Amino acid sequence: MPSIPIDVLRAFVAVVEARGFTRAAEELGRSQPTVSLQVKRLETLVETPLFEKDDRFDLTSVGAVCFEYGRRLLRLHDDLLDEVLRRRSPAAALRVGIPSELAAGLAGRLGRLRDVARPGARVEVMTGVSESLVTAFKQKTLDIAFVVGRDADTDGGPSWLVRVGWYGGNALPRAAEWPLPLALPPPKTALHEAAVAALREHQRKFNVVFVSADGAALAAAASAGLGLTPLIEGLAPDGVGKRVDRDLPALPSVTLSLLARSKALVEAARQWAAEALETLEPL
């Protein structure tokens, strides 16, 4: 049997994980026809279909084997490249992705991550919503990414639960019939959904008065009394007080997951996270 190119395996694994060719192509930074052709090439190489006919994203027995072993091979391949880079260029940049809601609390601690993961390297930081960080990681423009609200399946990287609290809102309406003003990250983000779900479950009226993907902007809005904002405990910027109010519903914990390019980076980032975040609860 001929050998299977690593890019072909990467395309197939991406399609299975994304359950779609278009989404996989976006994550890989390739065109959809290119990804489709690579999956068809894999089927040609193994001489059997990879997907069931009635649902093209349900794997055949051979497809399941290709997916399982393909993920392992991709991990080993990326481990190899990272180790080669580390030995060839010890001071190569360490590219780290941090969700906007964590940036203010973690940016000042990244020197320690560099010391653990790649001593002497410069650190390049990308902030944004978690979905964009996942895409950047899959396109190999990040070495390490922390993402909020992602499923626990992180291809070898750990996931934790982190506690969330209400912050800011110096003057809030006490009467239940008056809506709570909120400063929230965009819809479909983990903290937005956690806040809205908690308030709706307790039938508390609310009004979203400020929306931003920038965690520092949300903290500033909350500090100025514009509205309440949900923040991960232990990472709130200075000057933003936590609200302890029996009339406010408790917020559910959210998932924080680690994506890292190699096993060595996974271990380094895991160690750093344990030092930097005091509220981690392993999943």
N, C-alpha and C positions, 0 to 999 in steps of 0.2 A: 504493500500500500504506500502511495506517495506521502511525503511529509505535508503537514498542514501549516501554512503560514500563520504567524501570530496575529496579523491584522485580520485574517479571516475569522479566527477564533474570537477576537475582540468584538468584531461586528456581530457575530452570532450571540455571544453572551449579552451584549448590550440590547439586542432585540428582545431576548427572553426577559431580561430584567425590566425593560421599559414596556413590554407587551405592545410593541408597535415599531414599525420601521421608521416612521417620521420622527418620533420622539428619540429613538436611538440615534438617528442621523444627526439630530440637533445636538445631542449630548457628545457625540464623537467629533463634531465639526466637519462632517462629510455630507455629501448629497444623499438623498433617499435612494436614487437608483444605484449608487455605488454600494450602499449597504445591502440592498436587495441582491445585487450580483454576487457579493461576497458570501452571503448566506447560501445562495444557489450553488456557488462553487464548493462550499463545504459539503453540501448534499451530494455533489458529483464526486468529491474525493472519498466520502465514506460509502458511496453507492447505495444510499437508502434515504427515504424522506426523514426529516427531522421533526416535522410538525404533523399532527393528526389532520386529516382532511376536513373533518367537520368543524374544527376550531383551529385555525392556523397557529395559535399561540399555546395550544396544549401539545406537549412534547411526546414523541414516540419514545419507545424504550432506548433506541439509539440516540435520539435527541437528548434524552435525560443524561445519558453517559457523556455525550459531548459537552453538555452544559456543566456537569459536575467537574469533569477533568479539565475542561477549558478554563474555569475559574481558577483552579489550582495552578495551571500552567501560566496563566496571566500573572498571578501573584508572584510566582517564582521568577518570571521574566522581569517584572518590575523590581523585585528585590535585587536581581543581578545588576540591572542598570543603575539602581541607586547606590549599590556598593561600589561599582566601578567609578561612578561620579565622585563618591566620597573619597576614594583613594587617589583618584587622578587630580581632583580639584577640591581639596579640603575646605577651601574658603568659598565654594560656590554658594550662591544665594539660597536661603531657605525660604520657600514661598508658602505662606500660611494664610488660610482663609478663615475669617471670623465673622459670624453673623452680626449685623449692625447692632442688634440689641445687647450683644456682649462686648462690643468693641471698647466702649468707654471703661469698662471694668477690667479688661484683659490686656489692652494695648501696652500698658506700662510694665507688664510682667513677661513680655515676649523675649526679653534678653535671657531670662532663665531657660526658656524653651530652646533657644539657640545653643546655650551652653551645654544642654543635655543632648540635643539632637545632632548638632553640627558646629562644634566650637570654632569660633573665629569667623564664621560666615556672616554675611549681612542678611538681615531679615526683610523680606518684601511682603507686605500685608495687603490682602484684598478683603474689603468688607462689602456686605450686601445681604440680600435675603438668602435664606438657606438653599432654596432651589437653584439660584444662580451659582452658589458655591459648589453644589453637587455637579452641575454641568461643567464648571471650570475644572473641577478635579478630574472628571472623566475625559476632558480634553487635554489632560496632562499639563495644565498651566498652574496647578497647585501641587505642592508636596504633601501638605497636611491641611485638612479642613475640619472644623468643628461645625456641626449643623444641628439646628434645633427643630424638633418635631419629626425627624426622619425615623422610619421603621428601624427596628433593632438589627436587621440584616445588613451589616456594613462590611461584609466580605473580610472578616477577620478582625475588624476594629471593635473596640468596646462601645457599649452604650450605657448611659446612666440616667437616672431620674434626678431632676433638680427642682427644688422648691421655688414657688413663685408667690410673691406678695403684692399687695396694693401699696403704691407710693404716691406722695404728693397730695394735691387737692386740699389746700389749707382751709378753705371755707366751703363745706359741702352741705347741701340741703338735708335736713334731718327728716322731714316729713316723707313718708314712703311714696306719696303721690307725686312728689317732685322728682324728675329724672336726674340721675347722677351724670355729671359731665365726665366724659372719658377722653383721654389722649391715647390712641392705640396705633400699633403697627398695622400695615395693610391687611385686608381680609385674606383668609386662607393661611395666614401665618399662625404658628403654634400659640403665641401669646394672645393674639387677637381672638382666636377661637376659644381659648381657655377662659378669657374674661367674659366674653359674650355668653358662653354656655353656663358659667356659674351664675351670672345675673339672671338669665332666663329661667334657670332651674329654681331660683329663689323668688321668681316673679318680681324682681326689682326693676323698675323703669330706668332707662339710661338714654343718654344722648351723646353720640360721638361728635366731639367738637374739634378734634385735632387728629390728623392722620399723618404719619411719617414712617418711612422705613429706617430712618436714622435714629438709633437709640439715644444719642446725645440730645437730639432735638426733642424727643419724647420726654426725657428726663428734665430738660429745661422747661418744657411746657408744664410738667407736673410741679416742678419747683416753684414756678411762678403762680401756681394756684389755678391754672386754666382747667385742670381736670385730673382725675385719677389715672394712673398708668400701671400696668402689670410689669414687674421687673423680676428677674431672677435674683433670689436672695443672696446677699454677699457680693453682688456685682453692681449695686446701685451707686452712681456717682456721688461724691460728697455734696452735701447740701440738699439731697432729696430724702426726706424722711419717710419711714415706713408707717403706714396707717394701721393701727390696731383698733378696730372698731367692731363691736359685736353686731352692728347692723349691716356690715359688709360680709358677703359670703366668702368662705375660704376658696382659694384658687387651687385647681388641681396641679400636681407636678407635671412637668413636661420632659420629653426625652432629649438628651444631649448625646449625639453620636460623633464618633471619631472616624474620619477617613484618612488613611495615610498610605503613601506610595510604596512602602516596604515594611517588612517585619521590624527592622531596626527603628524606623520612624514611629511605628505603632507603639513600641515599648517606650520610646523617649517621650512621646506625647502623652501616653498613659501616665507616666511618672509625673510629668509636669502638671497634668490636669489634677492629679491627686493633691499636689502641693498648692495649686492656685485656687481650686474650687473646694470650699470646705463643706458644701452641702451635697456632694455626690452620693447617690445611692445606686450601686450596681444593679443592672437588670438581670 
